[in-house]
Amino acid sequence: MSEVEIVDELRSIVGSANVDAEDEINPDVLHDESLHPAPPEVCCVVRPRTHDEVCAIARCCREAGTPMVARGSGTGLSGAAVPVDGAVLISFERMDKIIEIDLTNHVAVVEPGVTLERLDNALAGSGLYYPVHPGERSGSLGGNVATNAGGMRAVRDGVTRHHVLGLTVVLADGTSLELGGKFVKSSTGYDLVQLLIGSEGTLALVTKVIVKLSPRRDHRATLLAPFATLEEVTEAIPHLVATGVDPAILEYLDLLTMAGITAAAGLDLAIPPDVADVALAYLVVVLESTAADRLDDDAAEVAQHLAELGAIDVYELRPSVGAELIAARERAFYVAKANGATDIIDVVVPRAAVAPYLAEVSAIASRRQTFITGCGHVGDGNVHLSVFEPDELVREELLMELFRAGLDHGGAISGEHGIGTAKLSAYVALTDPVRLELERRIKAAFDPTTLLNPGRSMRGTPS
Ligand SMILES: Cc1cc2nc3c(=O)[nH]c(=O)nc-3n(C[C@H](O)[C@H](O)[C@H](O)COP(=O)(O)OP(=O)(O)OC[C@H]3O[C@@H](n4cnc5c(N)ncnc54)[C@H](O)[C@@H]3O)c2cc1C
């Protein structure tokens, strides 16, 4: 089948207005938020509206032997949604129906194009919410599933894979498959829902997601603790987690990141100059409760622990300022990008290893004479480093060193952004070949002719 025939066939499936080819293609859909996307030449962009249309698209692509790449909102940070040359890009933006909010079973059933923001708005007033909170609320549920998105609340609420109960998917040959359901546990065969979560569109196309909802806790306090050293902040974390107070958010920010995000947001935290002068790092602790008096007790307890753990001082921020600080932190990526960051990486290590890992990062940065700043979900050991290294050769070696150091501290290359294209070479170089081979075989079982997101992760690469 020629490209023209494929486009005609896809137009007959979804309607002409929902297939863009050649100069009809909006260049914005050909990249995500990763910092080094290579602009591809795709066959076309297709926007299905229904599950059956996705099945028909997959059948057409299989017959033509054309690669398919799924796209949610394009907020991914590792290039996983950047299509390969010649691909059919399947954009799920029109599959954005909230199918059901089931208040009795505490689940929401959604199409993959529903964004986090829309789901959150739809749940307002229900007493329930979807607790996974990656920093970009325009991300889609389909994209969240495919990347196993995490975010600031992971320390208490977990990540996407802890909240997905069921999926409806389309396999590479157009076959439909329903997995899981509204039930919260299962010991019935291999857990294919969990296998598909985080598979970056390489095993199946997601057309429906069933997620578990949690009760809202309406009372919230945000504590800000400046520390004299980054080491003290990171060493405090295991102790705070062990108190049992259960913070919803535990974020660290180094001095430069804090200065950058507050300046970009025009946010004045009113930190006294004598404290600001000596603070080299900050910890933000968000506490939530269903009862105001319990929240006050928890805030007092955490403040006392922070003081004992070396905080220079502890401030409880006004609710509006606390919300603004969290919003500013969510935009840390854009601030780093605007300032010329060449890479954002999200190594995860055991939480007690964050301090030695960051000490090693600092040593690597000094040795390489590269500027590296950081912040991150320190409660779950996930550090986000902004790397500023214009020299391409140094950059590649440096990233490899940073990843290897994370692995040496018992961690993993990516805690939540995924492998995509950005970390593919590091993943291949640093991963046990036995695991890589198993991943290839799993890929072959789902997608024997390597049509789904090929070459976009090890799992998409033929052996
Ligand atoms: C400012 C900012 C802050 C961020 N903060 C965080 C954070 O704190 N934590 C975090 O985890 N992430 C964070 N991210 C990353 C991003 O929001 C997530 O990776 C998100 O999960 C991607 O969703 P998306 O809809 O944009 O997916 P896309 O970027 O469009 O795609 C991501 C992957 O999902 C696949 N995919 C999309 N839809 C489907 C489908 N229906 N079926 C199969 N595969 C599909 C794509 O092929 C691709 O492999 C941040 C991003 C930004 C820009």
The ligand as an SDF file (V2000), in Angstrom:
LIG
                    3D

 53 58  0  0  0  0  0  0  0  0999 V2000
    6.1780   20.8400   33.1290 C   0  0  0  0  0  0  0  0  0  0  0  0
    6.1030   19.3430   33.1580 C   0  0  0  0  0  0  0  0  0  0  0  0
    6.1400   18.6950   34.3710 C   0  0  0  0  0  0  0  0  0  0  0  0
    6.0670   17.3000   34.4190 C   0  0  0  0  0  0  0  0  0  0  0  0
    6.0990   16.6930   35.6380 N   0  0  0  0  0  0  0  0  0  0  0  0
    6.0050   15.3530   35.7010 C   0  0  0  0  0  0  0  0  0  0  0  0
    6.0250   14.6950   36.9600 C   0  0  0  0  0  0  0  0  0  0  0  0
    6.1430   15.3130   38.0010 O   0  0  0  0  0  0  0  0  0  0  0  0
    5.9070   13.3480   36.9560 N   0  0  0  0  0  0  0  0  0  0  0  0
    5.7640   12.6190   35.8050 C   0  0  0  0  0  0  0  0  0  0  0  0
    5.6430   11.4010   35.8770 O   0  0  0  0  0  0  0  0  0  0  0  0
    5.7570   13.2210   34.6120 N   0  0  0  0  0  0  0  0  0  0  0  0
    5.8790   14.5500   34.5270 C   0  0  0  0  0  0  0  0  0  0  0  0
    5.8810   15.1630   33.3100 N   0  0  0  0  0  0  0  0  0  0  0  0
    5.8330   14.3280   32.0880 C   0  0  0  0  0  0  0  0  0  0  0  0
    4.4540   14.1090   31.4250 C   0  0  0  0  0  0  0  0  0  0  0  0
    3.4620   14.9590   31.8770 O   0  0  0  0  0  0  0  0  0  0  0  0
    4.0850   12.6600   31.4910 C   0  0  0  0  0  0  0  0  0  0  0  0
    5.0450   11.8550   30.8530 O   0  0  0  0  0  0  0  0  0  0  0  0
    2.6850   12.3220   30.9290 C   0  0  0  0  0  0  0  0  0  0  0  0
    2.3600   11.0950   31.5410 O   0  0  0  0  0  0  0  0  0  0  0  0
    2.5910   12.1440   29.4100 C   0  0  0  0  0  0  0  0  0  0  0  0
    1.2280   12.2160   29.0100 O   0  0  0  0  0  0  0  0  0  0  0  0
    0.8470   12.7280   27.5410 P   0  0  0  0  0  0  0  0  0  0  0  0
   -0.6060   12.5810   27.3580 O   0  0  0  0  0  0  0  0  0  0  0  0
    1.4040   14.0680   27.3140 O   0  0  0  0  0  0  0  0  0  0  0  0
    1.6120   11.6400   26.6770 O   0  0  0  0  0  0  0  0  0  0  0  0
    2.5090   11.8230   25.3940 P   0  0  0  0  0  0  0  0  0  0  0  0
    3.7040   12.6560   25.6950 O   0  0  0  0  0  0  0  0  0  0  0  0
    1.6770   12.2340   24.2490 O   0  0  0  0  0  0  0  0  0  0  0  0
    2.9830   10.3110   25.1910 O   0  0  0  0  0  0  0  0  0  0  0  0
    3.7770    9.6560   26.1520 C   0  0  0  0  0  0  0  0  0  0  0  0
    3.8450    8.1760   25.8130 C   0  0  0  0  0  0  0  0  0  0  0  0
    2.5550    7.6160   25.9170 O   0  0  0  0  0  0  0  0  0  0  0  0
    2.2110    6.9230   24.7190 C   0  0  0  0  0  0  0  0  0  0  0  0
    0.7530    7.0270   24.6000 N   0  0  0  0  0  0  0  0  0  0  0  0
   -0.0110    8.1520   24.6560 C   0  0  0  0  0  0  0  0  0  0  0  0
   -1.3060    7.8230   24.5370 N   0  0  0  0  0  0  0  0  0  0  0  0
   -1.3700    6.4780   24.3990 C   0  0  0  0  0  0  0  0  0  0  0  0
   -2.4230    5.5400   24.2110 C   0  0  0  0  0  0  0  0  0  0  0  0
   -3.7030    5.9100   24.1800 N   0  0  0  0  0  0  0  0  0  0  0  0
   -2.1080    4.2320   24.0720 N   0  0  0  0  0  0  0  0  0  0  0  0
   -0.8170    3.8120   24.1190 C   0  0  0  0  0  0  0  0  0  0  0  0
    0.2190    4.6520   24.2950 N   0  0  0  0  0  0  0  0  0  0  0  0
   -0.0640    5.9650   24.4430 C   0  0  0  0  0  0  0  0  0  0  0  0
    3.0070    7.6330   23.6410 C   0  0  0  0  0  0  0  0  0  0  0  0
    3.2030    6.8020   22.5040 O   0  0  0  0  0  0  0  0  0  0  0  0
    4.2990    7.8710   24.3860 C   0  0  0  0  0  0  0  0  0  0  0  0
    5.0530    6.6960   24.3900 O   0  0  0  0  0  0  0  0  0  0  0  0
    5.9550   16.5470   33.2250 C   0  0  0  0  0  0  0  0  0  0  0  0
    5.9210   17.1980   31.9910 C   0  0  0  0  0  0  0  0  0  0  0  0
    6.0040   18.5810   31.9480 C   0  0  0  0  0  0  0  0  0  0  0  0
    5.9620   19.2590   30.6140 C   0  0  0  0  0  0  0  0  0  0  0  0
  1  2  1  0
  2  3  1  0
  2 52  2  0
  3  4  2  0
  4  5  1  0
  4 50  1  0
  5  6  2  0
  6  7  1  0
  6 13  1  0
  7  8  2  0
  7  9  1  0
  9 10  1  0
 10 11  2  0
 10 12  1  0
 12 13  2  0
 13 14  1  0
 14 15  1  0
 14 50  1  0
 15 16  1  0
 16 17  1  0
 16 18  1  0
 18 19  1  0
 18 20  1  0
 20 21  1  0
 20 22  1  0
 22 23  1  0
 23 24  1  0
 24 25  2  0
 24 26  1  0
 24 27  1  0
 27 28  1  0
 28 29  2  0
 28 30  1  0
 28 31  1  0
 31 32  1  0
 32 33  1  0
 33 34  1  0
 33 48  1  0
 34 35  1  0
 35 36  1  0
 35 46  1  0
 36 37  1  0
 36 45  1  0
 37 38  2  0
 38 39  1  0
 39 40  1  0
 39 45  2  0
 40 41  1  0
 40 42  2  0
 42 43  1  0
 43 44  2  0
 44 45  1  0
 46 47  1  0
 46 48  1  0
 48 49  1  0
 50 51  2  0
 51 52  1  0
 52 53  1  0
M  END
$$$$
